[in-house]
Structures are given as structure tokens and as C-alpha cells.
């Protein structure tokens, strides 16, 4: 069985990728019903400490898929 695409390995890979661009992936420590339905992630700029993605309707509104897509579209490889 391969763990390459498990949630934990994806989180670690994306966190390493985000750090290269000065971003930090935050996870919700105490999720409510809305957060549990979507995964509970946000992206924060390390320099300014401002949330850049994942707080549209409520905090931690992005899923791990949303974070991955945002990073692919908004960073250079």
C-alpha cells in the first residue's frame, strides 16, 4: 500500500512547498461543523502574518485540494 497520496504526506509535502514561498499552511485545532465538512486549512504570509487564502466565508474554509490548487496557480515552480 502506498502512502504517497495520503492526507498526512500531502500536508507535509505542501507545507514544505509553501515555506519556499514564504507561506505557512495553518490547520484548525478546534474544528466546528463547517470546518469538518471542508478540511480546515488556511494560508498565511509569514512576513505580514496576513491570511492570503482560506478565510472566504469563515476561517479555515479551504480543503487540502484547494490549498494545493492555490499554490500551483499562485507560485512559480
PyMOL commands that place a pseudoatom at each C-alpha (Angstrom):
pseudoatom trace, name=CA, resn=UNK, resi=1, chain=A, elem=C, hetatm=0, pos=[0.000, 0.000, 0.000]
pseudoatom trace, name=CA, resn=UNK, resi=2, chain=A, elem=C, hetatm=0, pos=[1.358, 3.419, -0.961]
pseudoatom trace, name=CA, resn=UNK, resi=3, chain=A, elem=C, hetatm=0, pos=[1.183, 6.389, 1.376]
pseudoatom trace, name=CA, resn=UNK, resi=4, chain=A, elem=C, hetatm=0, pos=[2.323, 8.881, -1.260]
pseudoatom trace, name=CA, resn=UNK, resi=5, chain=A, elem=C, hetatm=0, pos=[-1.114, 10.459, -1.596]
pseudoatom trace, name=CA, resn=UNK, resi=6, chain=A, elem=C, hetatm=0, pos=[-2.322, 10.072, 1.984]
pseudoatom trace, name=CA, resn=UNK, resi=7, chain=A, elem=C, hetatm=0, pos=[-3.542, 13.244, 3.685]
pseudoatom trace, name=CA, resn=UNK, resi=8, chain=A, elem=C, hetatm=0, pos=[-0.597, 13.418, 6.096]
pseudoatom trace, name=CA, resn=UNK, resi=9, chain=A, elem=C, hetatm=0, pos=[2.002, 13.050, 3.362]
pseudoatom trace, name=CA, resn=UNK, resi=10, chain=A, elem=C, hetatm=0, pos=[0.222, 15.610, 1.169]
pseudoatom trace, name=CA, resn=UNK, resi=11, chain=A, elem=C, hetatm=0, pos=[0.142, 18.044, 4.093]
pseudoatom trace, name=CA, resn=UNK, resi=12, chain=A, elem=C, hetatm=0, pos=[3.864, 17.620, 4.728]
pseudoatom trace, name=CA, resn=UNK, resi=13, chain=A, elem=C, hetatm=0, pos=[4.715, 17.990, 1.025]
pseudoatom trace, name=CA, resn=UNK, resi=14, chain=A, elem=C, hetatm=0, pos=[2.551, 21.096, 0.630]
pseudoatom trace, name=CA, resn=UNK, resi=15, chain=A, elem=C, hetatm=0, pos=[3.900, 22.664, 3.834]
pseudoatom trace, name=CA, resn=UNK, resi=16, chain=A, elem=C, hetatm=0, pos=[7.462, 22.244, 2.552]
pseudoatom trace, name=CA, resn=UNK, resi=17, chain=A, elem=C, hetatm=0, pos=[6.437, 23.720, -0.810]
pseudoatom trace, name=CA, resn=UNK, resi=18, chain=A, elem=C, hetatm=0, pos=[4.644, 26.682, 0.798]
pseudoatom trace, name=CA, resn=UNK, resi=19, chain=A, elem=C, hetatm=0, pos=[7.600, 27.522, 3.044]
pseudoatom trace, name=CA, resn=UNK, resi=20, chain=A, elem=C, hetatm=0, pos=[9.761, 28.071, -0.058]
pseudoatom trace, name=CA, resn=UNK, resi=21, chain=A, elem=C, hetatm=0, pos=[7.444, 30.942, -0.994]
pseudoatom trace, name=CA, resn=UNK, resi=22, chain=A, elem=C, hetatm=0, pos=[7.124, 32.484, 2.458]
pseudoatom trace, name=CA, resn=UNK, resi=23, chain=A, elem=C, hetatm=0, pos=[3.732, 30.944, 3.197]
pseudoatom trace, name=CA, resn=UNK, resi=24, chain=A, elem=C, hetatm=0, pos=[2.536, 28.899, 6.135]
pseudoatom trace, name=CA, resn=UNK, resi=25, chain=A, elem=C, hetatm=0, pos=[-0.296, 26.340, 5.962]
pseudoatom trace, name=CA, resn=UNK, resi=26, chain=A, elem=C, hetatm=0, pos=[-2.426, 26.558, 9.073]
pseudoatom trace, name=CA, resn=UNK, resi=27, chain=A, elem=C, hetatm=0, pos=[-4.790, 23.836, 10.273]
pseudoatom trace, name=CA, resn=UNK, resi=28, chain=A, elem=C, hetatm=0, pos=[-7.766, 24.271, 12.534]
pseudoatom trace, name=CA, resn=UNK, resi=29, chain=A, elem=C, hetatm=0, pos=[-7.173, 22.941, 16.049]
pseudoatom trace, name=CA, resn=UNK, resi=30, chain=A, elem=C, hetatm=0, pos=[-10.828, 23.026, 17.183]
pseudoatom trace, name=CA, resn=UNK, resi=31, chain=A, elem=C, hetatm=0, pos=[-12.973, 22.466, 14.081]
pseudoatom trace, name=CA, resn=UNK, resi=32, chain=A, elem=C, hetatm=0, pos=[-16.688, 23.201, 14.023]
pseudoatom trace, name=CA, resn=UNK, resi=33, chain=A, elem=C, hetatm=0, pos=[-19.282, 21.622, 11.672]
pseudoatom trace, name=CA, resn=UNK, resi=34, chain=A, elem=C, hetatm=0, pos=[-18.432, 23.875, 8.717]
pseudoatom trace, name=CA, resn=UNK, resi=35, chain=A, elem=C, hetatm=0, pos=[-14.707, 23.242, 9.027]
pseudoatom trace, name=CA, resn=UNK, resi=36, chain=A, elem=C, hetatm=0, pos=[-15.161, 19.474, 9.369]
pseudoatom trace, name=CA, resn=UNK, resi=37, chain=A, elem=C, hetatm=0, pos=[-17.117, 19.453, 6.108]
pseudoatom trace, name=CA, resn=UNK, resi=38, chain=A, elem=C, hetatm=0, pos=[-14.227, 21.012, 4.137]
pseudoatom trace, name=CA, resn=UNK, resi=39, chain=A, elem=C, hetatm=0, pos=[-10.981, 20.096, 5.820]
pseudoatom trace, name=CA, resn=UNK, resi=40, chain=A, elem=C, hetatm=0, pos=[-9.980, 23.242, 7.688]
pseudoatom trace, name=CA, resn=UNK, resi=41, chain=A, elem=C, hetatm=0, pos=[-6.884, 24.868, 6.141]
pseudoatom trace, name=CA, resn=UNK, resi=42, chain=A, elem=C, hetatm=0, pos=[-5.676, 28.440, 5.593]
pseudoatom trace, name=CA, resn=UNK, resi=43, chain=A, elem=C, hetatm=0, pos=[-2.571, 30.005, 4.038]
pseudoatom trace, name=CA, resn=UNK, resi=44, chain=A, elem=C, hetatm=0, pos=[-0.779, 32.808, 5.876]
pseudoatom trace, name=CA, resn=UNK, resi=45, chain=A, elem=C, hetatm=0, pos=[2.006, 35.060, 4.648]
pseudoatom trace, name=CA, resn=UNK, resi=46, chain=A, elem=C, hetatm=0, pos=[4.921, 34.619, 7.061]
pseudoatom trace, name=CA, resn=UNK, resi=47, chain=A, elem=C, hetatm=0, pos=[6.244, 38.170, 6.629]
pseudoatom trace, name=CA, resn=UNK, resi=48, chain=A, elem=C, hetatm=0, pos=[2.993, 40.071, 7.186]
pseudoatom trace, name=CA, resn=UNK, resi=49, chain=A, elem=C, hetatm=0, pos=[1.086, 37.391, 9.161]
pseudoatom trace, name=CA, resn=UNK, resi=50, chain=A, elem=C, hetatm=0, pos=[-1.963, 38.087, 6.964]
pseudoatom trace, name=CA, resn=UNK, resi=51, chain=A, elem=C, hetatm=0, pos=[-4.239, 35.340, 5.697]
pseudoatom trace, name=CA, resn=UNK, resi=52, chain=A, elem=C, hetatm=0, pos=[-3.908, 35.044, 1.918]
pseudoatom trace, name=CA, resn=UNK, resi=53, chain=A, elem=C, hetatm=0, pos=[-6.302, 32.149, 1.327]
pseudoatom trace, name=CA, resn=UNK, resi=54, chain=A, elem=C, hetatm=0, pos=[-8.859, 30.095, 3.241]
pseudoatom trace, name=CA, resn=UNK, resi=55, chain=A, elem=C, hetatm=0, pos=[-10.952, 32.694, 5.044]
pseudoatom trace, name=CA, resn=UNK, resi=56, chain=A, elem=C, hetatm=0, pos=[-13.585, 33.487, 2.408]
pseudoatom trace, name=CA, resn=UNK, resi=57, chain=A, elem=C, hetatm=0, pos=[-16.843, 32.708, 4.263]
pseudoatom trace, name=CA, resn=UNK, resi=58, chain=A, elem=C, hetatm=0, pos=[-15.349, 31.573, 7.571]
pseudoatom trace, name=CA, resn=UNK, resi=59, chain=A, elem=C, hetatm=0, pos=[-11.919, 30.777, 8.964]
pseudoatom trace, name=CA, resn=UNK, resi=60, chain=A, elem=C, hetatm=0, pos=[-10.248, 27.595, 7.723]
pseudoatom trace, name=CA, resn=UNK, resi=61, chain=A, elem=C, hetatm=0, pos=[-12.649, 27.269, 4.807]
pseudoatom trace, name=CA, resn=UNK, resi=62, chain=A, elem=C, hetatm=0, pos=[-10.149, 25.680, 2.378]
pseudoatom trace, name=CA, resn=UNK, resi=63, chain=A, elem=C, hetatm=0, pos=[-9.624, 21.964, 1.832]
pseudoatom trace, name=CA, resn=UNK, resi=64, chain=A, elem=C, hetatm=0, pos=[-6.224, 20.403, 1.192]
pseudoatom trace, name=CA, resn=UNK, resi=65, chain=A, elem=C, hetatm=0, pos=[-7.172, 20.201, -2.510]
pseudoatom trace, name=CA, resn=UNK, resi=66, chain=A, elem=C, hetatm=0, pos=[-7.999, 23.930, -2.522]
pseudoatom trace, name=CA, resn=UNK, resi=67, chain=A, elem=C, hetatm=0, pos=[-4.649, 24.747, -0.915]
pseudoatom trace, name=CA, resn=UNK, resi=68, chain=A, elem=C, hetatm=0, pos=[-2.761, 22.625, -3.446]
pseudoatom trace, name=CA, resn=UNK, resi=69, chain=A, elem=C, hetatm=0, pos=[-4.576, 24.253, -6.363]
pseudoatom trace, name=CA, resn=UNK, resi=70, chain=A, elem=C, hetatm=0, pos=[-3.969, 27.772, -4.993]
pseudoatom trace, name=CA, resn=UNK, resi=71, chain=A, elem=C, hetatm=0, pos=[-0.262, 27.068, -4.543]
pseudoatom trace, name=CA, resn=UNK, resi=72, chain=A, elem=C, hetatm=0, pos=[0.032, 25.692, -8.084]
pseudoatom trace, name=CA, resn=UNK, resi=73, chain=A, elem=C, hetatm=0, pos=[-1.730, 28.742, -9.568]
pseudoatom trace, name=CA, resn=UNK, resi=74, chain=A, elem=C, hetatm=0, pos=[-0.057, 31.450, -7.475]
pseudoatom trace, name=CA, resn=UNK, resi=75, chain=A, elem=C, hetatm=0, pos=[3.562, 30.334, -7.150]
pseudoatom trace, name=CA, resn=UNK, resi=76, chain=A, elem=C, hetatm=0, pos=[6.260, 29.648, -9.675]
pseudoatom trace, name=CA, resn=UNK, resi=77, chain=A, elem=C, hetatm=0, pos=[7.878, 26.252, -9.742]
for i in range(1, 77): cmd.bond("trace and resi %d" % i, "trace and resi %d" % (i + 1))
show_as sticks, trace
zoom trace
